[in-house]
């Protein structure tokens, strides 16, 4: 099966026959369905399964890309090429993130999976550019560690070995516990860069019932907020996905470019770097976020005024929902800084 295509692949050639274009679309949809099936059937090992799947389908193309790029640009330093790749990947991640910020599952799931796929390709291409074989299990373990899912390459490799030779489970006969799904969402948010990994194993296992309840509540509230503030959450997701793609690219460049000896050192080095134009992008994002919140605030002001001269209860309900969602959005923005 061909890999899922994203915006990074560019539009099809005008000379390409319609049958080829339709085939590419079918392959893309099939790839998204396969990724979604992995998530559904084995949520307990979601990060490892997605990593192995991406390496299986992206390793060879990454080797071909690295060889072709070095042949076409022999005098260009590898660091320059890797940085260009990182910038391009971040631009695509911004689009995928905006799509995944919508409240519609038909767009949210492909958008977020495409974002994760794009990041995986970026890391594997960077590894191949610096003569690391992306087909090796160690490279997949390095990618998991650079993402922050596991603390060391050794731990990531052990986790990958646990699932590599085990077939994907069949469709479950009964519903999984909610705690399993909450933990899976927690891991995929670490995998995608929206949460930091726990400092130690005790943090991850402490108060499991409380974690489950809090995770369900947070997920439900955020999902409800996407309907009230769709534009705000699209901007937030675009911002978050682009930022993490840039950071992950810095980590990969530091690690494979021998700037850092370990994945943890590469993560630390990446945190100290900022891209050119960072301040301008931050100003634009802040402006768009502010504009996306001005309208809801106006709605609240109107409801407060109208409720004084009206007994209509639904106006009060709307004001309460919008106000609560505004607090939620503000909290999310603050947590990203």
C-alpha positions in Angstrom: 0.0 0.0 0.0 1.3 3.4 -0.9 1.9 5.9 1.9 -0.6 8.6 2.7 0.0 11.7 0.7 0.0 15.2 2.3 0.3 18.7 1.1 4.1 18.2 1.1 3.8 16.0 -1.9 2.5 18.9 -3.9 -0.3 18.9 -6.4 -0.4 16.2 -9.1 1.3 16.9 -12.4 -1.0 18.4 -15.0 0.1 15.7 -17.4 -0.8 13.0 -15.0 -3.8 11.0 -16.3 -7.1 11.2 -14.3 -6.9 7.5 -13.4 -3.5 8.0 -11.7 -4.9 11.0 -9.7 -7.9 8.9 -8.6 -5.6 6.1 -7.6 -3.5 8.5 -5.5 -6.7 9.7 -3.7 -7.8 6.1 -3.0 -4.3 5.3 -1.7 -4.4 8.3 0.6 -7.8 7.4 2.0 -6.7 3.8 2.4 -3.7 4.9 4.3 -5.7 7.1 6.7 -8.1 4.1 7.3 -5.1 1.9 8.0 -3.7 4.3 10.5 -7.1 4.8 12.1 -7.5 1.0 12.4 -4.1 0.7 14.2 -5.3 3.3 16.7 -8.6 1.5 17.3 -7.3 -2.0 17.5 -4.2 -1.5 19.6 -4.5 1.8 21.6 -2.3 0.4 24.4 0.7 0.5 22.0 -0.4 3.4 19.8 2.9 5.2 19.7 4.9 2.1 18.9 2.5 0.9 16.3 2.4 4.2 14.5 6.2 4.5 14.6 6.7 1.0 13.1 4.1 1.6 10.5 5.6 4.9 9.4 9.1 3.3 9.2 7.7 0.5 7.2 6.3 2.8 4.6 8.6 5.8 4.7 12.1 4.3 5.2 12.8 3.4 1.6 11.4 6.6 0.2 13.5 8.5 2.8 16.7 6.8 1.6 15.8 7.6 -2.0 15.1 11.2 -1.1 18.4 11.6 0.7 20.4 10.0 -2.1 18.7 12.1 -4.7 19.1 15.3 -2.8 22.8 14.8 -2.1 23.3 14.0 -5.8 21.5 17.1 -6.9 23.0 19.4 -4.4 26.5 18.0 -3.6 27.9 21.4 -2.5 25.1 22.2 -0.1 25.8 21.5 3.6 23.6 18.8 5.0 22.5 21.1 7.8 21.1 23.5 5.3 19.1 20.8 3.6 17.8 19.5 6.9 16.8 22.9 8.0 14.9 23.5 4.7 13.2 20.1 5.2 12.3 21.2 8.8 10.8 24.5 7.6 8.8 22.8 4.8 7.5 20.2 7.2 6.4 22.9 9.7 4.5 24.7 7.0 2.6 21.5 6.1 2.0 20.8 9.8 0.4 24.2 10.2 -2.2 23.2 7.6 -2.8 19.8 9.0 -3.1 21.3 12.5 -5.7 23.8 11.3 -7.8 21.0 9.8 -7.5 18.9 13.0 -8.7 21.9 15.0 -12.2 21.6 13.5 -15.0 19.9 15.5 -15.8 17.5 12.7 -14.4 14.0 13.1 -14.3 13.5 9.3 -11.6 16.3 9.1 -10.1 16.0 12.6 -8.8 12.4 12.4 -7.2 12.7 8.9 -5.7 16.1 9.8 -4.1 14.9 13.0 -2.8 11.6 11.5 -1.4 13.5 8.5 0.4 15.8 10.9 2.0 12.9 12.7 2.8 11.3 9.4 4.5 14.4 8.2 6.7 14.6 11.3 7.7 11.0 11.0 8.8 11.6 7.4 10.8 14.6 8.4 12.7 12.7 11.1 13.4 9.7 8.9 14.6 11.9 6.0 16.9 13.7 8.4 18.3 10.4 9.7 18.9 9.2 6.1 20.5 12.5 5.1 23.1 11.9 7.9 23.7 8.3 6.8 21.5 6.6 9.5 19.5 3.8 8.1 15.7 4.6 8.6 14.9 0.9 8.1 16.7 -0.1 11.3 14.7 -0.5 14.5 17.2 1.7 16.4 16.3 4.6 14.2 12.6 4.1 15.0 13.5 3.9 18.7 15.5 7.2 18.3 12.4 8.8 16.8 10.2 7.7 19.7 12.8 9.1 22.1 13.1 12.4 20.3 9.3 12.7 20.5 9.5 12.3 24.2 7.4 9.1 24.5 10.3 7.1 26.1 13.2 8.5 28.2 16.0 6.6 26.4 16.6 4.9 23.1 17.1 1.6 24.9 13.6 1.9 26.5 12.0 2.8 23.2 13.7 -0.1 21.5 12.4 -2.5 24.1 8.9 -1.2 23.7 9.1 -1.6 19.9 10.4 -5.1 20.2 7.4 -6.0 22.3 5.0 -5.2 19.5 7.0 -5.6 16.3 6.5 -9.4 15.9 3.0 -9.4 17.3 0.2 -9.1 14.7 -2.2 -6.3 15.0 -5.1 -7.5 17.3 -8.4 -8.3 15.9 -11.4 -6.0 16.3 -12.2 -6.1 20.1 -15.2 -8.2 21.0 -16.1 -5.9 23.9 -15.5 -2.3 24.8 -12.2 -1.4 26.4 -12.1 0.3 29.8 -12.3 4.1 29.6 -9.0 4.3 31.4 -7.3 2.5 28.5 -8.6 5.0 26.0 -7.7 8.0 28.2 -4.2 6.7 28.6 -3.9 6.2 24.8 -5.0 9.8 24.2 -2.5 10.9 26.8 0.3 9.0 24.9 -0.8 10.3 21.5 -0.7 13.9 22.8 2.8 13.3 24.0 3.6 11.7 20.6 2.3 14.8 18.9 4.0 17.2 21.2 0.9 18.6 23.0 1.9 17.2 26.4 5.2 16.6 28.1 6.1 13.1 29.2 6.0 12.4 33.0 9.3 12.9 34.8 9.2 9.3 36.1 7.0 6.3 36.1 5.4 7.1 39.4 4.0 10.3 37.9 2.4 8.3 35.1 0.7 5.8 37.4 -0.4 8.0 40.2 -4.1 8.2 40.9 -5.3 6.3 37.8 -9.0 6.9 38.5 -8.5 10.6 39.0 -6.4 10.8 35.8 -9.2 9.0 33.9 -11.9 11.3 35.2 -9.9 14.4 34.6 -8.9 13.2 31.1 -12.5 12.5 30.2 -13.7 15.9 31.5 -10.9 17.8 29.8 -11.5 16.0 26.5 -15.2 16.6 26.6 -14.9 20.2 27.5 -12.3 20.9 24.8 -14.4 19.1 22.2 -17.4 21.2 23.2 -15.2 24.3 23.0 -14.3 23.5 19.4 -18.0 24.0 18.4 -18.3 27.3 20.2 -14.8 28.6 19.2 -14.0 26.7 15.9 -11.7 29.4 14.5 -9.9 29.8 17.8 -9.1 26.1 18.1 -8.1 25.9 14.5 -5.6 28.6 15.1 -4.4 26.9 18.3 -4.0 23.5 16.6 -2.2 25.1 13.7 0.1 26.9 16.1 0.8 23.8 18.2 1.4 21.5 15.3 3.7 23.9 13.5 5.6 24.7 16.7 6.2 21.0 17.5 7.2 20.2 14.0 9.9 22.9 14.2 11.1 21.7 17.6 11.2 18.1 16.5 13.1 19.1 13.4 15.6 20.9 15.7 15.9 17.8 17.8 16.5 15.6 14.9 19.1 17.9 13.4 20.9 18.2 16.7 20.9 14.5 17.2 21.8 13.2 13.7 24.1 16.2 13.0 26.2 15.2 16.0 25.5 18.4 17.9 24.1 16.3 20.8 25.4 12.9 22.0 22.0 11.7 23.2 18.4 12.2 22.4 17.8 13.9 25.7 20.7 16.3 25.0 19.1 17.0 21.6 15.8 17.8 23.2 17.5 20.2 25.6 19.5 21.8 22.7 16.3 22.3 20.6 14.5 24.1 23.5 17.1 26.8 23.3 16.7 27.6 19.6 14.3 29.9 17.9 13.6 30.2 14.2 14.1 33.4 12.2 10.9 35.3 12.2 9.6 33.7 15.4 8.6 37.0 16.9 6.6 38.1 13.8 4.8 34.8 13.7 4.0 35.1 17.4 2.5 38.5 16.8 0.4 37.3 13.9 -0.9 34.3 15.8 -1.7 36.5 18.9 -3.6 38.9 16.6 -5.7 36.2 15.0 -6.4 34.6 18.3 -7.6 37.9 19.7 -9.8 38.5 16.7 -11.3 35.0 17.1 -12.2 35.8 20.7 -13.6 39.3 20.2 -16.8 38.1 18.6 -17.7 35.6 21.4 -17.0 38.4 23.9 -19.5 40.6 22.0 -22.0 37.8 22.2 -21.6 37.6 26.0 -22.0 41.4 26.3 -25.2 41.2 24.2 -26.6 38.3 26.2 -26.0 40.1 29.5 -27.7 43.2 28.2 -30.6 41.4 26.6 -31.2 39.1 29.6 -32.0 42.1 31.8 -35.0 42.9 29.6 -36.0 39.4 28.6 -37.1 36.3 30.3 -35.8 34.0 27.5 -33.7 31.3 29.3 -31.8 30.2 26.2 -30.1 33.5 26.0 -28.6 32.9 29.5 -27.6 29.4 28.4 -25.8 30.7 25.4 -24.0 33.3 27.4 -22.9 30.7 30.0 -21.6 28.3 27.3 -19.8 31.0 25.4 -18.3 32.4 28.6 -17.1 29.0 29.9 -15.6 28.2 26.5 -13.8 31.6 26.5 -12.2 30.7 29.8 -11.2 27.3 28.4 -9.6 28.9 25.3 -7.7 31.4 27.5 -6.4 28.6 29.7 -5.2 26.6 26.7 -3.4 29.7 25.3 -1.7 30.4 28.6 -0.6 26.7 28.9 1.2 26.9 25.6 3.5 29.7 26.7 
